Amino acid sequence: MGVEKTIGELREGIIAEMVRRGYRRSTVKEFRHVCKHLERYMSDMGLSTHYTEAIGAAYLKDIFEYDEKSILSNMPSNVKLHEKSISKLGEYRLYGTFYTELPSWTSCYDWAGTDREYVDNFIKFEIKNGKSEKTIRNRRLAIRYFYEFLSAQGIAGIAQVTGEVISAYVRSRNGNSSNYICTLLTGLKMYFRYIYQHGYVSMNLAQLVPIIRGRRNLNVPALWSKDEIQRLLTAIDRSSSAGKRDYAILLLAVQLGIRVSDIAALRLEHLNWERKTIDFAQQKTDVPVAYPLLEDVGWALIDYIRYGRAPVENPYVFLTCHGAPVEFADGTAISGVLHKRMKLSGIRKEARNTTKGMHSLRHALARRLVEKDTEIYDVVSIMGHRNTNATSTYARTDINGLRECALSIGV
C-alpha cells in the first residue's frame, strides 16, 4: 500500500493488467501516451522518477488547470483521458490494482461484491432526495474507491470493516488534497449512516470515520513581483526561433492571463488582426472570450509567426522548434516554457501550498486587476470564469500584498 515505484514501473504494471483484462489496443496506446507526457513533465520539473499522487495532481493543475473539484462530464475528451490515466497510476500505486471504468450513471455495482444492493439503494435514496448530479457522482466515487481498497486488501464486504480498516484506507489517500479527502470521507460517512439506519449492518461505521476539515483557497499561487516578471521576459534571447515563441507564449499568460490549454489550442484563425482581438472558446469551460490584441502581444506574435515559426501547413499558432516532424506545442510543451525560462533567468519560487506553473501568471494578472479596483464582474469576464465564485479567490487576498506585484500593461 503506497509503495514507492517509478513512473516506468507503474506504467508497465498497469499496461500488463490492461492487456490481461482485454482492454482495446488503442486504449492501451492512449494510456502509454499520457505516461510519456507525464514523464516529460517530471523531467522538466527536475523531479525524481518515483511517482506520487501529488505529482499527478500538480501535472493536471499545471497543464490543464484541472483539480478534484472539476466536473468530469464538462471536460474536453483529452483532459478526461489524462485525468483517468492519472487516476489509474494513483490507484495502482496505492492498491496494486485499478478499477475498470463504467459509465458514470450505470446502476451496476459489481465492484461492491455482495454489498452491491446496499450501494444501489443508497444511490437511489440520494437521487430521490434531490442531490445534484455532481454530488451523486462524488458519492459513487467515494464508495467505489473504498470498495476497491477493500478488494485489494482481501476484505469481502462491509460486514468485515472495522475502525482499523477505515484508518488504513484514510492513510492510503495520503498525497491527495485535504479538500478531496474530505469529499471522499463525507460520501463514505453518508453511506455508512444509510446502511446502519436501514438495518443492513449492526454498527454505525459513520462514527469511526475521522473528521478532516477541508480548507479553501490552498492553491492561490505565490505572487509575482513586477521586477520578477520583467526579469523573466528580458532574459529571453529573442533572436532564436525558440526565444520568439517562448516570449510570445509568456506574454499571453502575463498580459492576458490565458490558460495553458488555451495557448496550446490557439489557432491562426483565432487572431483577428482587423479587430485587434484574440477570439476563441475556452478549452476548460467552453466560454467564448475575446481578448484585446495588445500592442506588445501583437508584435511578439508577428515576430514569431513571420520569423520564428516553421513554414509548414499547420493551423496552430505555436509549434515545436526542434526535431522533426514539426508538431503543435501541446500543453506539456507550453507549461515547460515557464520552467525553462525561470531556470535560465535564475528565478526560483518555493511551492508551499502554491503552484509555480504557468497558472501562477494567470493568477498574478487577476490579482493586479483586483488591486486596481477593477469591478469583480469585469474580472470574471476577463478571466473567462462562469461566475464570481472562482474569481472571488483573488478578491479575498490582502490588498497591500497585491501592490507588490502591480505591473503596468506595457512590459
N, C-alpha and C positions, 0 to 999 in steps of 0.2 A: 504494500500500500504506500504510494507516494515515493517509490524507489527512484533514485536519480538515474536517468538514462539520457543518452544523447539523442538529438533530434533524428539522427540516422537510424539508431536502434528502434526508436518508436515507429518511425516510418515503415521500416521493413517488417516489424512485427504486425502492424496494422494491415499492411498490404497482404501479408500471408493469411491473416484472418479473413480479409475481404474475399480473397480467392477461395478460401475454404467454404465461405458462406455462399459462394456463387454470385458475387457482385459482377455486374457487367464490366467488360474490359475498359469501356470509356469512363466509367465511374472511378475505377482504379487509377486510370491515367490522370483524371482531374485531381484526385487526391495527391498524387505524386507531384503534379504541377504546383499545387498550393504549398506543399512542403519545400519545393525548390525556392519559391519566393520567400518563404519564412526563413529558410537557411540563409538566404542572401541578406535579409533584414538583420538577422542576428549577427552576421559577419560585419555588416556596415556599422552596427551599433557597438561593435567590439565586445560582444557578449560571449560567454562560454557556450560550447556546443550542447551543454546539458539543458534540456527544455524544462520549463515550469509553466504553470497556468498564468502567472503574472506576465511572462514574456508573450504568451498568446494574446492576452488582453491588451497589452501595450501595442502589439502589432495591429490588431483590429482597430484600436483607437487612432494610432498614427496614420495608418494607410486609408482607412475608410470612415473615420470618426464614428465608429460603432462602439457601443458599450452594452452592458447586460440589460439596460432599460429599453433598448431598441425593440421594435415590433418586427418579428421575422417576416411576416406576410407583406410588410411595406418596403422591404429591402430589395434592391436590384438583384438579379439572379447571381451575378458574380460575387456580391457580398454574402449572399446566402451560402454559396459554395465555400467561401473561405471560413465563414462562421461555423459551419458544420464540420469542416475539416479540423479546425482548432478544437472544437468540442471533442472530436474523436481522440485527438492527441492527449487532451487532458484526462479524459475518462480512461484511456488505455494506461496512462502513466499511474493513475490513482488506483484503478481496479484490476488492471490486466485484461480488460475487455472493453467493449463499447456497444452501445445499443444500435440496432438496425432502425433507421428512420421509417416512421409511418406517417401517413397524412395527419395533420395536426388535429383534425376533428374526428379521427377514427374512434369507433366505440370498442375496438378490440384491445384488450388489456392483457394479452398473453404473458407479457413480461412480469405481471404481478402473480403469476402461478395460480395457486388455489385461492388467492385473495382477489382475483380479478372482479368478482361480483361486488366486493366491497368498494373497489375503486370506481367501477361503473356507476353504482348507486350514489356514491359521493358526488361525482361529476354531474350527474343528473340533478341532484339536490342543489348544487351550486348554480346551475343554469336556471332551474326553476325559481331560485331566489334572486334572479336578475343580475348575476355577476357578469361583468363585461367580458368580451372575447379575450382581452389581454389577461385578465385575472384568471380565467379558465385555463388559458394556456400555461400560465405560471404555476397554477395548482397542479396540473397534469405533469408538468416538467419536474416539479419538486418531488412528487410522489414517485415518478418513474426513476429519477436519479437514486432515490432511496432504495427502491426495489432492485435496481441494477447493482447497487452496493451489496445488498443482502445476498443476491445470487453469487457475486464474486467471492463472498465470504462463506458460501455453503450454507446459508440460512434459508430454510424453506419458506417461511412466511411470517406474518405479523405476530403469530402466537409465540414465536421464539425470540421476539425482540425484547431486550432489556435496556436498562439505563446505560450499561456499558457499551452495548451495540450502538445506541444513539450517540454517545460520546465519541466513539470511534468514527462514526460517519461524519460528525461535525469536524473532527480533526482532519479527515480526508479532504475536506474542502479548503484546507489551508492553501493560500495563493489566490483564492477568489476575494473580491472586494467585500467589505463588511455589509454593504448595501445588498449585494447579490446573495450572500449567506443569509441575511435577514429575510429576503424574499423566499428562499428555499425553505427555511425553517418555519416561516409563517404558514406556508402551504402544508407542510407536514403537520403542524400543530392543529390546523383546521381539520385535516383528515383524521388524525388520531382522536380528536374530540368527537367527530361524527360517528366513527365506528364504535366508540365507547357508549355514546348516548343511545345508539340504536342496538346495543346488545351484542355486537359482533365479537367484542373482547371484554374481558372482565376487569382489565386495568386501564386507567386513563393515562395513556402514554404521553398525552399532551403536557402533563405536569413534569415530565422528565426532559422536555426539550428546553435547552438553555435559552435565555433571553439575550439576544445580541442586538444592540441598538445600531440601526443604520444611520450613517452621517451624510448630510447633504454637502454638495459643492467641494468634494475632496479633489476634484480634477481641475480646479482652476489653475492654469499654468503659471509658472514663475514670470514675473514682469520682465519685459524687455525695455531697457532704457533707450533713449534717443541715440546716445553715443554708441551703444552696442549694435543697434541696427545699422547705423551709418558705418561703423567699423566692419560689420558683416558684408555690406554691399560694396564698400570701396576696396575691400581686399580681393574682389573678384577680378581676374585678368580677363577683360572683355575683348581681347584681341583674338582669342581662340573660339572655336565653334561651341565648345562646352561652356566657356565663360559667358558667351552671349545668351545661350539657352538658360543657364542657371540664374543669371541676373534677371532675365525676364520672368522666370518662374517665381523667384523670391519677391519681386516687385508686386506680382499679382496677389501674393499672400500678405505682404506688408501693407500695401496701399489699398487693396480692395477686400482683403480678408476672404479670398476664395478658397474653398476646401481643396484638399489634396486630390480627392476623387474627381472633382470638377475640373481642376487644372489638367489632370491626366486625360479627361474626356473632352477637353476643349478642341473644337474643330475650326478649321479655317472659315467655314461659313458662319460661325458664331461671332466673328469680328466684323461689326458693321462700321466700316470706315466713314461712310457718309453721315450717319447719325452720331458717330463717335460713341458707340456703345458696344458692350460685350453681352450678347443675349443668348441665354440657354436655360434649360430646365435642370435643376439641381439633381444630381445622382441620388442623394440621400432622401430628399423629401419630394422630388418631382415638382417643386415650386418653381415657376418661371421667374427669372430675375433678369434685370437689365442694368449692368454696371456701367458707370461712365468710363469712357476710354481716356483716362487722364493722360496729360501730355507726356510725362516721363515714362508711363507704362506703354503708351502708344509707340514712342520712339524706340524703346527697348524691344518691343515685339517686331517692329520694322527692321531693326538692326539684325535681329536673329533670323527672321524669315528670309531676308534678302541675302545676308552674308554668312549665316551660320548654319542654317537648316539644310540638310541634304536635299539635292534636287531630284526628289522622287515623287511619284504619284501616291500620295497618302493624305487622307482627309484630316488627320490630326495635326495640331499645331506643333506639339513637342515630340521630337523623335530621338531615338538613341544616337549617340555621337561616335561610338566606337564599335568596330566589328561589323560583320555582315551576316545576315541581311539587316538593313535598316528597318527598325520597327518603331511603333509609337511607344513613348515612355510611359509605362504603366504606373500605378500608384506607388509601387515599391521603389521604382526609379526616382519618381518625383520626391518622395519622402527622403530618399537618400541624399538629395541635393543639399538640404539644410545641414545634415550631419557632416557631410563632406566639407561644406563651406565653413561651418563652425570650427572644425578641426584645423583647417588651413588658416583661419583668422585668429586662432588661439582663444576662442570664446568657449567657456565651459559653464554649464548650468547644472546645479545639483537637482536631482529628481526626488523631492520629498513630497509625496502625495501630489505631484505635479507631472506635467508632461513637458519634455523639451523638444518635441517634434514640431512639424510644420503647423500643427493646430495651435501651437502657442502663439504664432504670429497672428493668426486669426483672432484669438482672444485679446491679444495686445491691441489690435485695431478697435475692437468693441469697447475695450476699457478707455481708450483715448476718446472715443465718441461720447461715452458716458461722462468722462471728465470734463468735456467741453459743453456739458449740459444739453446734449442732443436729446430730443424727446424720445422716450423709450419705444414708442411705436415707429419712429423713424429708424432707430437702431434695429428693430425687428425686421423692417423692410430691407435695410442694407445688408444684414447678416443672412437674410433668406429664411428666417425661422417661421414656423407655422403660427406661433403665438408668443405672448410675452413671457411664458413660463421659462423657456430656455434662455431668453435674454436676461431675465431678472437676476441670474447668477452674477452678472457683471455689475448690476445696479447695487448689489449689496456689498460691493468692495469699498474699502476705505478710500475716500476721495483724495486725501493727502498723498497716499501711496500712488495713486494714479498720476498725479502731477509729475512724478519722477519719470514716467515713460511717455510723456506728451511728445508727439512727433509731428512736425509740420508736414503737410502733404508733399511739399517739394523736397524729396530726399536728394 
